[in-house]
Amino acid sequence: MQVEEGQPHPLGATYTGEGVNFAVFSAHATRVDVCIYDDAGENEVGRVTLPEYTDEVWHGHVPGLLPGARYGLRVHGPYEPENGHRFNPNKLLLDPYAKAHMGELVWGPELFGYTVGHEDGDLSFDERDSAHLVPKCVVVDSRFAREQPEGPRVPWDRTIVYETHVRGHTMRHPAVPEHLRGTFAGFANDEVLRHIRDLGVTSIELLPVQRFVSQSFLEEKGLKNYWGYDTLGFFALKPRYLHEPSIDEFKRMVDRIHAHGLELILDVVYNHTPEGNELGPTISFKGIDNASYYRLMPGGPDGEGGPGARYYINDTGTGNTLNLSHPRVLQMVTDSLRYWVTEMHVDGFRFDLATILAREAYGFDEGGGFLDSCRQDPVLSSVKLIAEPWDCGPGGYQVGGFPPGWAEWNDRFRDTVRAFWKGDESTAPALAGCMTASADRFNRRGRRPWASVNFITAHDGFTLADLTSYNDKHNDANGEDNRDGHSDNRSWNCGAEGPTDDPAVNALRARQRRNLLATLLLAQGTPMLLGGDEFGRTQQGNNNAYCQDNEISWFDWEGIDDAGRSLIAFVKRLTQLRRDLPVLRRNRFLTGAFDEELQLRDVTWLACDGNQMEQPHWDDPRTRCFGMLLEGHARATAIARRGPDQSVLLVFNAWEDAIDFVLPPAGDGSAWRLEIDTAQEPPQPGEQFEAGSSYTVTARSMLVLVAA
């Protein structure tokens, strides 16, 4: 095949109209070959050596090559694991910038750069070819005529996130044709999106859809990587989610999501790859430039000053950690993010183990390279950025530690709300903090309450139904003897483990689910609802269903019963209240301080007698019933003298007995209108109660009243 000099940018394979330009970064390689394959991706039909090397980028242009061409890389260089180099041209490699892949990874000993089982371990060198086991990259023509060019750009203070899985959400959906189930085309179904929209949520957060793999130990047990947290291609889609082998299917799905007034947020995994540690396979980055792409242990070949570059820093718990301190690796990640925004039109990202992305060699830095890059980038700074602010490395827990412009998952909200409604002692003060967007963590540097992404359940852990049905995890289907998954779930089965016919237990479970949902959706901050919780989806007690691509994880839409339909209606009522009552989603942190000019507090905490709570109430570990009065006339902005909004009273009773609660003065109104009593099924809103009257709050229930 002919090859010309080409250009060192953009990186990856780019169709020029006259051929394809290839550009591959490698600081330590001595040669880079591009292997071209037939349409089936099975037989090599041509090979070129990239002729030029500019600024550590190997590049060349192949005239006449068209979009759809299949290719892979072979990279030559030193095989010196003790110095961090693991080049092996016998291994076909995926281009980190490939926009599409074809085929699935097949596990076999040929994937490894060393000879598995050799007495020298990873210091040995394997000469077997891996091409027959490796997916092939595909040259993509990115031209696409959009029907819906812009997303809705929902303001943060109005955002409600809905976390779901493109496959699990659609595999059993009756409105999705069978041949489209589990795909982007299936998720784009109008009935699927109409249900999500009608819940009142604003933003869909999809579990990883970038190209990921299933590890060999799962396949040996007949399981799969269902969640997708093992990304191998940061620009490519998971082929299994495509009904047709074209990225246009994803773009059409985004168009339909936007047409329904919804945003799309992608869960992304830029902290590690499936190449693992020194004993892992060589599939892409490890064979292109291991010493640049990964964080390696300090020390020389003899171990002086540390174990040495043969070994990997493992802050992720997966064997390796991407080195975002390297400018080219940082460029790859930010190039990838911009690609998903500008080319694929997504509206934001949730970053898995985001602490790693902000960790430099000396530790976590809120002014680190990646965070600074996002903040100054005109594309990335304009979309939603959500951090999972922890990892297993040193100083890994960073909730509240991210800089302005970022939102963060708040696991303290999850743990506190679960513990309070379970009836644990000494949880009232912590719940009050959670209801005000955890200001002790987030109220700094001009950040807003929306920075706290509140959740009670997520993909990792119990569903809402299981949280109220199981005391213990039941992960036997995972094949790890129930050792995997969290053991401290702060769950409560309400009197029976798992499914039961006991009407009292089921009634209590239903009330607890309403309590948890109301607490989540009416707290200050950004609420995130787990898909399926709106109708009581169960995973049969499995709190770590990462490998369950089956009925354990798939949504059972046809199994929704009357209780499920009632819960859906309840969620809609809560989201409507959040929309209609701005005091429930203030853009300023509530402080409880007395405003001398307005003669009121933005939030007042009330004891059961209707008076303001004093310190002894907070100090009493048995305090499980109190009120939260949100004053609608408090300042909504720095310049507003008096807000026009209605006041709202929330009453929480996690006690096992009913309690009489004296209603306080209702702002400018003389009475309170009941909107929600979680003890009522279905709720009977509209009844009015005079200030000073007593309302009997049912055991383990919650009230929402609005000044009439």
C-alpha positions as semicolon CSV with decimal commas, in nm:
position;residue;x (nm);y (nm);z (nm)
1;M;0,000;0,000;0,000
2;Q;0,115;0,352;-0,068
3;V;0,186;0,584;0,223
4;E;0,261;0,956;0,236
5;E;0,396;1,176;0,514
6;G;0,059;1,287;0,643
7;Q;0,008;1,508;0,948
8;P;0,071;1,456;1,323
9;H;-0,276;1,581;1,406
10;P;-0,551;1,505;1,472
11;L;-0,457;1,187;1,650
12;G;-0,623;0,866;1,536
13;A;-0,751;0,769;1,192
14;T;-0,906;1,062;1,002
15;Y;-1,070;1,044;0,662
16;T;-0,938;1,334;0,453
17;G;-1,153;1,289;0,143
18;E;-0,853;1,147;-0,044
19;G;-0,753;0,877;0,202
20;V;-0,692;0,825;0,572
21;N;-0,440;1,004;0,791
22;F;-0,303;0,800;1,081
23;A;-0,140;0,966;1,382
24;V;-0,028;0,770;1,690
25;F;0,143;0,910;1,998
26;S;0,432;0,708;2,142
27;A;0,729;0,868;2,312
28;H;0,936;0,549;2,333
29;A;0,846;0,343;2,023
30;T;1,094;0,284;1,742
31;R;0,836;0,206;1,472
32;V;0,457;0,195;1,424
33;D;0,284;-0,024;1,165
34;V;-0,080;0,003;1,059
35;C;-0,234;-0,330;0,957
36;I;-0,539;-0,314;0,726
37;Y;-0,794;-0,597;0,738
38;D;-1,074;-0,722;0,516
39;D;-1,436;-0,634;0,586
40;A;-1,475;-0,936;0,813
41;G;-1,175;-0,822;1,017
42;E;-1,014;-1,163;0,977
43;N;-0,744;-1,139;0,712
44;E;-0,472;-0,877;0,686
45;V;-0,479;-0,727;0,336
46;G;-0,216;-0,458;0,373
47;R;0,039;-0,305;0,605
48;V;0,214;0,031;0,613
49;T;0,485;0,170;0,838
50;L;0,409;0,525;0,946
51;P;0,700;0,718;0,790
52;E;0,718;1,035;0,998
53;Y;0,778;1,113;1,364
54;T;0,687;1,464;1,481
55;D;0,664;1,576;1,844
56;E;0,647;1,213;1,961
57;V;0,366;1,138;1,712
58;W;0,408;0,875;1,438
59;H;0,206;0,968;1,132
60;G;0,134;0,889;0,769
61;H;-0,140;0,924;0,505
62;V;-0,272;0,626;0,306
63;P;-0,427;0,747;-0,024
64;G;-0,745;0,578;-0,141
65;L;-0,837;0,426;0,193
66;L;-1,206;0,484;0,272
67;P;-1,432;0,506;0,578
68;G;-1,520;0,159;0,698
69;A;-1,163;0,033;0,667
70;R;-1,066;-0,209;0,945
71;Y;-0,724;-0,169;1,104
72;G;-0,500;-0,232;1,402
73;L;-0,157;-0,122;1,519
74;R;0,173;-0,301;1,576
75;V;0,423;-0,097;1,774
76;H;0,794;-0,174;1,791
77;G;1,028;-0,078;2,073
78;P;1,218;-0,215;2,371
79;Y;1,071;-0,492;2,581
80;E;1,215;-0,390;2,917
81;P;0,950;-0,433;3,190
82;E;1,198;-0,332;3,457
83;N;1,219;0,009;3,285
84;G;0,846;0,034;3,219
85;H;0,860;-0,064;2,848
86;R;0,645;-0,351;2,719
87;F;0,656;-0,318;2,339
88;N;0,575;-0,637;2,151
89;P;0,492;-0,608;1,778
90;N;0,348;-0,960;1,783
91;K;0,044;-0,814;1,955
92;L;-0,218;-0,631;1,748
93;L;-0,323;-0,317;1,933
94;L;-0,632;-0,100;1,936
95;D;-0,583;0,265;1,840
96;P;-0,670;0,475;2,152
97;Y;-0,840;0,730;1,924
98;A;-1,045;0,482;1,718
99;K;-1,404;0,604;1,678
100;A;-1,546;0,255;1,629
101;H;-1,456;-0,110;1,685
102;M;-1,584;-0,430;1,529
103;G;-1,589;-0,764;1,704
104;E;-1,541;-0,866;2,066
105;L;-1,222;-0,941;2,254
106;V;-1,159;-1,315;2,284
107;W;-0,947;-1,421;2,579
108;G;-0,644;-1,636;2,509
109;P;-0,276;-1,662;2,608
110;E;-0,173;-1,488;2,285
111;L;-0,307;-1,158;2,424
112;F;-0,026;-1,136;2,677
113;G;0,308;-0,973;2,596
114;Y;0,484;-1,234;2,806
115;T;0,449;-1,613;2,796
116;V;0,187;-1,712;3,051
117;G;0,323;-1,979;3,282
118;H;0,688;-1,909;3,197
119;E;0,927;-1,928;3,491
120;D;1,036;-1,567;3,426
121;G;0,677;-1,443;3,440
122;D;0,623;-1,105;3,278
123;L;0,995;-1,071;3,208
124;S;0,958;-1,335;2,937
125;F;0,866;-1,238;2,579
126;D;0,582;-1,400;2,384
127;E;0,611;-1,425;2,005
128;R;0,261;-1,552;1,927
129;D;0,032;-1,330;1,717
130;S;-0,282;-1,198;1,887
131;A;-0,463;-1,055;1,584
132;H;-0,729;-1,329;1,571
133;L;-0,837;-1,247;1,929
134;V;-0,847;-0,865;1,910
135;P;-1,132;-0,642;1,783
136;K;-1,048;-0,430;1,483
137;C;-1,065;-0,052;1,471
138;V;-1,289;0,107;1,208
139;V;-1,232;0,431;1,016
140;V;-1,542;0,646;1,063
141;D;-1,702;0,913;0,847
142;S;-1,857;1,138;1,110
143;R;-2,097;1,330;0,884
144;F;-2,454;1,313;1,018
145;A;-2,767;1,524;0,960
146;R;-2,914;1,602;1,301
147;E;-3,283;1,644;1,366
148;Q;-3,237;1,799;1,711
149;P;-2,914;2,002;1,705
150;E;-2,926;2,129;2,065
151;G;-3,004;1,974;2,399
152;P;-3,236;2,143;2,650
153;R;-2,953;2,273;2,877
154;V;-3,146;2,228;3,200
155;P;-3,032;2,467;3,476
156;W;-2,861;2,290;3,764
157;D;-3,119;2,399;4,022
158;R;-3,394;2,231;3,816
159;T;-3,199;1,914;3,741
160;I;-3,321;1,570;3,850
161;V;-3,095;1,286;3,736
162;Y;-3,225;0,940;3,639
163;E;-2,952;0,673;3,638
164;T;-3,019;0,371;3,417
165;H;-2,866;0,112;3,186
166;V;-2,934;0,112;2,811
167;R;-2,954;-0,268;2,798
168;G;-3,123;-0,348;3,127
169;H;-3,382;-0,075;3,073
170;T;-3,502;-0,215;2,740
171;M;-3,442;-0,593;2,739
172;R;-3,793;-0,666;2,871
173;H;-3,978;-0,356;2,754
174;P;-4,298;-0,457;2,570
175;A;-4,298;-0,146;2,350
176;V;-3,948;-0,219;2,216
177;P;-3,932;-0,467;1,927
178;E;-3,737;-0,776;2,028
179;H;-3,462;-0,721;1,771
180;L;-3,398;-0,371;1,913
181;R;-3,395;-0,460;2,282
182;G;-3,069;-0,384;2,457
183;T;-2,961;-0,131;2,195
184;F;-2,946;0,245;2,151
185;A;-3,223;0,213;1,892
186;G;-3,438;0,040;2,152
187;F;-3,370;0,303;2,414
188;A;-3,470;0,572;2,164
189;N;-3,822;0,427;2,158
190;D;-4,072;0,706;2,227
191;E;-4,262;0,506;2,488
192;V;-3,939;0,438;2,677
193;L;-3,846;0,807;2,676
194;R;-4,201;0,923;2,746
195;H;-4,207;0,724;3,071
196;I;-3,879;0,881;3,184
197;R;-3,992;1,232;3,088
198;D;-4,331;1,195;3,254
199;L;-4,164;1,100;3,583
200;G;-4,054;1,463;3,600
201;V;-3,682;1,392;3,579
202;T;-3,471;1,607;3,349
203;S;-3,147;1,422;3,279
204;I;-3,076;1,060;3,188
205;E;-2,746;0,924;3,316
206;L;-2,644;0,608;3,128
207;L;-2,403;0,357;3,273
208;P;-2,090;0,322;3,056
209;V;-2,151;0,290;2,683
210;Q;-1,792;0,345;2,571
211;R;-1,618;0,029;2,448
212;F;-1,555;-0,202;2,744
213;V;-1,466;-0,569;2,787
214;S;-1,560;-0,859;3,013
215;Q;-1,267;-0,995;3,209
216;S;-1,169;-1,359;3,159
217;F;-1,258;-1,466;3,514
218;L;-1,620;-1,362;3,449
219;E;-1,644;-1,543;3,119
220;E;-1,503;-1,858;3,278
221;K;-1,803;-1,851;3,516
222;G;-2,052;-1,784;3,237
223;L;-2,098;-1,422;3,348
224;K;-2,040;-1,085;3,180
225;N;-1,934;-0,733;3,264
226;Y;-2,285;-0,586;3,272
227;W;-2,220;-0,244;3,424
228;G;-1,932;-0,163;3,188
229;Y;-1,667;-0,016;3,419
230;D;-1,367;-0,148;3,221
231;T;-1,325;0,086;2,927
232;L;-1,089;-0,002;2,644
233;G;-1,187;0,259;2,383
234;F;-1,259;0,611;2,502
235;F;-1,390;0,732;2,163
236;A;-1,579;0,417;2,061
237;L;-1,918;0,271;2,151
238;K;-1,982;-0,075;2,290
239;P;-2,072;-0,268;1,969
240;R;-2,322;-0,484;2,157
241;Y;-2,543;-0,179;2,210
242;L;-2,563;-0,111;1,837
243;H;-2,839;-0,273;1,633
244;E;-2,661;-0,149;1,321
245;P;-2,280;-0,119;1,299
246;S;-2,287;0,261;1,283
247;I;-2,235;0,536;1,539
248;D;-2,528;0,715;1,375
249;E;-2,759;0,494;1,583
250;F;-2,627;0,657;1,899
251;K;-2,666;1,002;1,746
252;R;-3,027;0,929;1,657
253;M;-3,090;0,817;2,015
254;V;-2,947;1,145;2,145
255;D;-3,173;1,335;1,907
256;R;-3,479;1,152;2,042
257;I;-3,375;1,213;2,404
258;H;-3,338;1,584;2,331
259;A;-3,669;1,591;2,144
260;H;-3,835;1,475;2,467
261;G;-3,677;1,766;2,653
262;L;-3,427;1,544;2,835
263;E;-3,052;1,569;2,875
264;L;-2,807;1,280;2,833
265;I;-2,520;1,234;3,078
266;L;-2,265;0,958;3,023
267;D;-2,097;0,763;3,301
268;V;-1,731;0,752;3,194
269;V;-1,429;0,558;3,322
270;Y;-1,099;0,736;3,257
271;N;-0,920;0,609;3,567
272;H;-0,801;0,265;3,447
273;T;-0,814;0,017;3,159
274;P;-0,869;-0,362;3,139
275;E;-0,498;-0,421;3,070
276;G;-0,445;-0,473;3,443
277;N;-0,108;-0,490;3,615
278;E;0,222;-0,644;3,505
279;L;0,046;-0,979;3,457
280;G;-0,235;-0,832;3,245
281;P;-0,283;-0,851;2,866
282;T;-0,136;-0,621;2,600
283;I;-0,432;-0,489;2,400
284;S;-0,369;-0,118;2,347
285;F;-0,200;0,137;2,575
286;K;0,044;-0,110;2,733
287;G;0,189;-0,196;2,393
288;I;0,180;0,158;2,251
289;D;0,367;0,334;2,533
290;N;0,327;0,173;2,873
291;A;0,560;0,417;3,049
292;S;0,355;0,717;2,934
293;Y;-0,002;0,591;2,967
294;Y;0,017;0,436;3,316
295;R;0,133;0,545;3,658
296;L;0,425;0,317;3,743
297;M;0,589;0,253;4,076
298;P;0,896;0,459;4,165
299;G;1,243;0,303;4,190
300;G;1,504;0,165;3,958
301;P;1,539;-0,181;3,801
302;D;1,706;-0,310;4,117
303;G;1,421;-0,182;4,335
304;E;1,626;0,097;4,488
305;G;1,391;0,371;4,613
306;G;1,083;0,162;4,538
307;P;0,958;-0,150;4,361
308;G;1,039;-0,004;4,020
309;A;0,865;0,068;3,691
310;R;0,792;-0,299;3,628
311;Y;0,496;-0,256;3,863
312;Y;0,184;-0,038;3,849
313;I;0,034;0,208;4,095
314;N;-0,310;0,066;4,171
315;D;-0,526;0,347;4,312
316;T;-0,829;0,201;4,134
317;G;-0,824;-0,152;4,272
318;T;-0,822;-0,288;3,916
319;G;-0,448;-0,330;3,866
320;N;-0,350;-0,005;3,694
321;T;-0,411;0,369;3,693
322;L;-0,407;0,597;3,389
323;N;-0,140;0,866;3,412
324;L;-0,326;1,192;3,361
325;S;-0,017;1,380;3,473
326;H;0,129;1,305;3,129
327;P;0,027;1,579;2,883
328;R;-0,055;1,338;2,600
329;V;-0,270;1,117;2,823
330;L;-0,447;1,426;2,956
331;Q;-0,495;1,536;2,594
332;M;-0,647;1,199;2,505
333;V;-0,901;1,223;2,787
334;T;-1,002;1,582;2,713
335;D;-1,009;1,512;2,338
336;S;-1,242;1,221;2,413
337;L;-1,472;1,433;2,628
338;R;-1,490;1,707;2,364
339;Y;-1,567;1,444;2,101
340;W;-1,868;1,318;2,297
341;V;-1,996;1,673;2,340
342;T;-1,930;1,823;1,999
343;E;-1,975;1,516;1,778
344;M;-2,216;1,300;1,978
345;H;-2,400;1,590;2,149
346;V;-2,411;1,454;2,504
347;D;-2,488;1,703;2,780
348;G;-2,253;1,600;3,057
349;F;-2,048;1,331;3,229
350;R;-2,034;1,142;3,554
351;F;-1,671;1,046;3,624
352;D;-1,606;0,710;3,788
353;L;-1,346;0,728;4,071
354;A;-1,287;1,092;3,985
355;T;-1,037;1,146;4,267
356;I;-0,784;0,963;4,050
357;L;-0,832;1,214;3,769
358;A;-0,737;1,493;4,010
359;R;-0,443;1,312;4,172
360;E;-0,094;1,423;4,082
361;A;0,223;1,242;4,191
362;Y;0,207;1,425;4,526
363;G;-0,162;1,356;4,589
364;F;-0,510;1,496;4,524
365;D;-0,506;1,854;4,395
366;E;-0,824;2,050;4,325
367;G;-0,607;2,264;4,098
368;G;-0,459;1,962;3,919
369;G;-0,410;1,939;3,547
370;F;-0,730;1,756;3,457
371;L;-0,959;1,974;3,670
372;D;-0,792;2,291;3,543
373;S;-0,826;2,167;3,185
374;C;-1,199;2,114;3,226
375;R;-1,250;2,450;3,396
376;Q;-1,082;2,653;3,122
377;D;-1,207;2,452;2,825
378;P;-1,492;2,639;2,646
379;V;-1,662;2,308;2,556
380;L;-1,621;2,109;2,876
381;S;-1,692;2,397;3,111
382;S;-2,033;2,438;2,946
383;V;-2,166;2,087;3,023
384;K;-2,254;1,907;3,345
385;L;-1,953;1,756;3,523
386;I;-2,027;1,513;3,808
387;A;-1,754;1,348;4,014
388;E;-1,761;1,024;4,206
389;P;-1,525;1,182;4,461
390;W;-1,345;0,879;4,600
391;D;-1,106;0,595;4,516
392;C;-0,898;0,344;4,713
393;G;-0,572;0,540;4,686
394;P;-0,411;0,763;4,951
395;G;-0,638;1,055;5,043
396;G;-0,899;0,902;4,817
397;Y;-1,215;1,029;4,991
398;Q;-1,273;1,383;4,861
399;V;-1,646;1,454;4,897
400;G;-1,674;1,833;4,884
401;G;-1,315;1,870;4,771
402;F;-1,369;1,937;4,402
403;P;-1,344;2,290;4,261
404;P;-1,620;2,526;4,143
405;G;-1,809;2,406;3,838
406;W;-1,825;2,045;3,956
407;A;-2,107;1,850;4,119
408;E;-2,028;1,545;4,330
409;W;-2,199;1,227;4,439
410;N;-2,275;1,269;4,809
411;D;-2,257;0,928;4,975
412;R;-2,311;1,089;5,315
413;F;-2,663;1,173;5,203
414;R;-2,720;0,808;5,109
415;D;-2,587;0,666;5,436
416;T;-2,755;0,924;5,660
417;V;-3,101;0,902;5,506
418;R;-3,092;0,523;5,512
419;A;-2,984;0,519;5,877
420;F;-3,245;0,776;5,984
421;W;-3,544;0,594;5,834
422;K;-3,408;0,263;5,959
423;G;-3,443;0,411;6,307
424;D;-3,078;0,446;6,406
425;E;-3,006;0,674;6,698
426;S;-2,822;1,008;6,678
427;T;-2,901;1,060;6,310
428;A;-3,126;1,369;6,328
429;P;-2,843;1,629;6,315
430;A;-2,683;1,456;6,017
431;L;-3,019;1,439;5,835
432;A;-3,067;1,813;5,886
433;G;-2,729;1,871;5,724
434;C;-2,819;1,650;5,430
435;M;-3,152;1,826;5,378
436;T;-2,960;2,153;5,335
437;A;-2,721;2,017;5,069
438;S;-2,440;1,928;5,311
439;A;-2,324;2,287;5,337
440;D;-2,044;2,184;5,573
441;R;-1,885;2,011;5,273
442;F;-1,995;2,212;4,972
443;N;-2,049;2,573;5,083
444;R;-1,713;2,715;4,979
445;R;-1,560;2,907;4,689
446;G;-1,901;3,021;4,566
447;R;-2,027;2,670;4,503
448;R;-2,403;2,622;4,499
449;P;-2,631;2,364;4,666
450;W;-2,660;2,178;4,335
451;A;-2,299;2,067;4,382
452;S;-2,431;1,798;4,616
453;V;-2,574;1,515;4,405
454;N;-2,803;1,340;4,653
455;F;-2,888;0,974;4,613
456;I;-3,019;0,690;4,824
457;T;-2,964;0,411;4,573
458;A;-2,743;0,375;4,265
459;H;-2,635;0,098;4,030
460;D;-2,387;-0,018;4,297
461;G;-2,584;-0,151;4,593
462;F;-2,942;-0,241;4,679
463;T;-3,233;-0,107;4,478
464;L;-3,495;0,085;4,676
465;A;-3,720;-0,220;4,697
466;D;-3,436;-0,440;4,819
467;L;-3,320;-0,176;5,067
468;T;-3,654;-0,217;5,243
469;S;-3,679;-0,596;5,195
470;Y;-3,341;-0,739;5,294
471;N;-3,117;-0,708;5,597
472;D;-2,834;-0,890;5,420
473;K;-2,695;-0,909;5,068
474;H;-2,776;-1,217;4,859
475;N;-2,508;-1,225;4,588
476;D;-2,484;-1,602;4,539
477;A;-2,543;-1,571;4,163
478;N;-2,211;-1,383;4,134
479;G;-2,014;-1,700;4,206
480;E;-1,808;-1,553;4,489
481;D;-1,981;-1,726;4,782
482;N;-2,156;-1,398;4,872
483;R;-1,824;-1,240;4,971
484;D;-1,852;-0,957;4,718
485;G;-2,053;-0,637;4,755
486;H;-2,102;-0,410;5,055
487;S;-2,200;-0,563;5,387
488;D;-2,285;-0,233;5,560
489;N;-2,600;-0,139;5,366
490;R;-2,801;0,025;5,645
491;S;-3,099;-0,164;5,509
492;W;-3,400;-0,299;5,697
493;N;-3,631;-0,577;5,584
494;C;-3,922;-0,444;5,794
495;G;-3,971;-0,782;5,961
496;A;-3,914;-1,049;5,696
497;E;-3,616;-1,130;5,474
498;G;-3,712;-1,109;5,107
499;P;-4,059;-1,150;4,951
500;T;-4,346;-1,205;5,193
501;D;-4,725;-1,229;5,194
502;D;-4,749;-1,052;5,531
503;P;-4,970;-0,745;5,462
504;A;-4,831;-0,550;5,760
505;V;-4,472;-0,598;5,644
506;N;-4,556;-0,503;5,286
507;A;-4,745;-0,192;5,400
508;L;-4,448;-0,082;5,610
509;R;-4,209;-0,144;5,321
510;A;-4,426;0,065;5,089
511;R;-4,433;0,350;5,342
512;Q;-4,056;0,335;5,391
513;R;-4,005;0,359;5,015
514;R;-4,224;0,668;5,004
515;N;-4,031;0,816;5,298
516;L;-3,699;0,761;5,125
517;L;-3,817;0,898;4,791
518;A;-3,975;1,206;4,950
519;T;-3,658;1,278;5,147
520;L;-3,449;1,246;4,831
521;L;-3,664;1,454;4,598
522;L;-3,746;1,734;4,842
523;A;-3,396;1,794;4,983
524;Q;-3,181;2,086;4,874
525;G;-2,921;1,985;4,615
526;T;-2,945;1,774;4,299
527;P;-3,146;1,452;4,338
528;M;-3,052;1,135;4,152
529;L;-3,311;0,858;4,113
530;L;-3,208;0,502;4,028
531;G;-3,396;0,369;3,727
532;G;-3,663;0,121;3,830
533;D;-3,696;0,255;4,183
534;E;-4,002;0,444;4,066
535;F;-4,194;0,114;4,050
536;G;-4,006;-0,097;4,305
537;R;-3,761;-0,292;4,089
538;T;-3,586;-0,576;4,272
539;Q;-3,254;-0,752;4,212
540;Q;-3,355;-1,033;4,450
541;G;-3,125;-0,900;4,719
542;N;-2,815;-0,881;4,497
543;N;-2,631;-0,561;4,586
544;N;-2,344;-0,609;4,340
545;A;-2,511;-0,707;4,012
546;Y;-2,217;-0,590;3,800
547;C;-2,195;-0,929;3,627
548;Q;-2,566;-1,011;3,596
549;D;-2,671;-0,944;3,236
550;N;-3,000;-1,126;3,288
551;E;-3,338;-1,101;3,462
552;I;-3,168;-1,005;3,790
553;S;-3,074;-0,670;3,636
554;W;-3,326;-0,626;3,354
555;F;-3,631;-0,412;3,429
556;D;-3,951;-0,617;3,451
557;W;-4,193;-0,369;3,294
558;E;-4,480;-0,617;3,253
559;G;-4,449;-0,721;3,617
560;I;-4,541;-0,375;3,748
561;D;-4,840;-0,426;3,979
562;D;-5,081;-0,184;4,147
563;A;-4,823;-0,103;4,415
564;G;-4,570;-0,022;4,142
565;R;-4,812;0,202;3,956
566;S;-4,895;0,381;4,280
567;L;-4,527;0,441;4,346
568;I;-4,482;0,585;3,996
569;A;-4,766;0,828;4,065
570;F;-4,602;0,920;4,396
571;V;-4,270;0,998;4,226
572;K;-4,450;1,219;3,975
573;R;-4,618;1,406;4,261
574;L;-4,283;1,467;4,429
575;T;-4,113;1,596;4,115
576;Q;-4,411;1,824;4,049
577;L;-4,379;1,969;4,398
578;R;-4,010;2,027;4,340
579;R;-4,089;2,210;4,016
580;D;-4,375;2,415;4,159
581;L;-4,213;2,517;4,489
582;P;-3,884;2,703;4,433
583;V;-3,811;2,697;4,806
584;L;-3,735;2,325;4,766
585;R;-3,450;2,397;4,523
586;R;-3,287;2,716;4,644
587;N;-2,976;2,829;4,459
588;R;-2,825;2,955;4,784
589;F;-2,725;2,750;5,084
590;L;-2,973;2,770;5,371
591;T;-2,807;2,882;5,693
592;G;-3,083;2,916;5,953
593;A;-2,942;3,256;6,052
594;F;-3,194;3,521;6,161
595;D;-3,240;3,798;5,905
596;E;-3,289;4,118;6,105
597;E;-3,422;4,312;5,807
598;L;-3,684;4,054;5,710
599;Q;-3,738;3,923;6,065
600;L;-3,723;3,558;5,963
601;R;-3,495;3,260;5,902
602;D;-3,458;3,083;5,568
603;V;-3,486;2,748;5,749
604;T;-3,610;2,674;6,099
605;W;-3,588;2,338;6,273
606;L;-3,891;2,256;6,484
607;A;-3,949;2,022;6,774
608;C;-4,278;1,832;6,803
609;D;-4,429;2,111;7,014
610;G;-4,393;2,353;6,721
611;N;-4,112;2,551;6,882
612;Q;-3,762;2,592;6,749
613;M;-3,530;2,305;6,833
614;E;-3,264;2,377;7,092
615;Q;-2,928;2,209;7,138
616;P;-3,060;1,946;7,383
617;H;-3,296;1,823;7,111
618;W;-3,004;1,772;6,872
619;D;-2,792;1,610;7,141
620;D;-3,062;1,360;7,235
621;P;-2,980;1,034;7,047
622;R;-3,350;0,940;7,057
623;T;-3,462;1,242;6,852
624;R;-3,633;1,088;6,553
625;C;-3,914;1,334;6,488
626;F;-3,866;1,699;6,388
627;G;-3,980;1,957;6,137
628;M;-3,805;2,162;5,869
629;L;-3,973;2,497;5,797
630;L;-3,861;2,652;5,469
631;E;-3,954;3,019;5,459
632;G;-4,063;3,120;5,110
633;H;-4,014;3,490;5,185
634;A;-3,645;3,454;5,266
635;R;-3,392;3,604;5,029
636;A;-3,362;3,389;4,719
637;T;-3,067;3,592;4,583
638;A;-2,817;3,837;4,724
639;I;-3,017;4,138;4,600
640;A;-3,372;4,013;4,655
641;R;-3,529;4,180;4,959
642;R;-3,814;3,939;4,998
643;G;-3,894;3,622;4,809
644;P;-4,243;3,564;4,664
645;D;-4,249;3,189;4,721
646;Q;-4,475;2,975;4,936
647;S;-4,340;2,839;5,261
648;V;-4,309;2,463;5,304
649;L;-4,308;2,247;5,616
650;L;-4,150;1,901;5,609
651;V;-4,205;1,675;5,909
652;F;-4,001;1,358;5,960
653;N;-4,102;1,085;6,204
654;A;-3,876;0,779;6,210
655;W;-4,012;0,674;6,549
656;E;-4,201;0,343;6,581
657;D;-4,501;0,525;6,732
658;A;-4,732;0,803;6,614
659;I;-4,645;1,151;6,740
660;D;-4,859;1,466;6,769
661;F;-4,684;1,754;6,594
662;V;-4,795;2,114;6,656
663;L;-4,803;2,313;6,332
664;P;-4,617;2,647;6,344
665;P;-4,736;2,981;6,199
666;A;-4,766;2,950;5,821
667;G;-4,578;3,253;5,696
668;D;-4,828;3,504;5,550
669;G;-5,097;3,236;5,543
670;S;-5,320;3,134;5,831
671;A;-5,326;2,765;5,750
672;W;-5,128;2,477;5,610
673;R;-5,243;2,269;5,312
674;L;-5,147;1,904;5,324
675;E;-4,966;1,791;5,010
676;I;-4,818;1,457;5,118
677;D;-4,859;1,221;5,410
678;T;-4,656;0,909;5,329
679;A;-4,884;0,708;5,562
680;Q;-5,173;0,762;5,322
681;E;-5,205;0,523;5,029
682;P;-5,290;0,679;4,797
683;P;-5,211;1,031;4,930
684;Q;-5,511;1,256;4,989
685;P;-5,376;1,611;4,945
686;G;-5,569;1,934;4,986
687;E;-5,693;1,921;5,347
688;Q;-5,611;2,238;5,544
689;F;-5,495;2,269;5,904
690;E;-5,480;2,583;6,116
691;A;-5,149;2,699;6,258
692;G;-5,124;2,589;6,619
693;S;-5,331;2,278;6,559
694;S;-5,187;1,934;6,620
695;Y;-5,135;1,677;6,344
696;T;-5,087;1,313;6,439
697;V;-4,788;1,192;6,240
698;T;-4,808;0,818;6,183
699;A;-4,516;0,604;6,293
700;R;-4,237;0,604;6,034
701;S;-4,390;0,859;5,802
702;M;-4,327;1,201;5,652
703;L;-4,544;1,507;5,592
704;V;-4,526;1,784;5,333
705;L;-4,742;2,091;5,399
706;V;-4,756;2,417;5,204
707;A;-4,866;2,752;5,339
708;A;-5,221;2,811;5,215
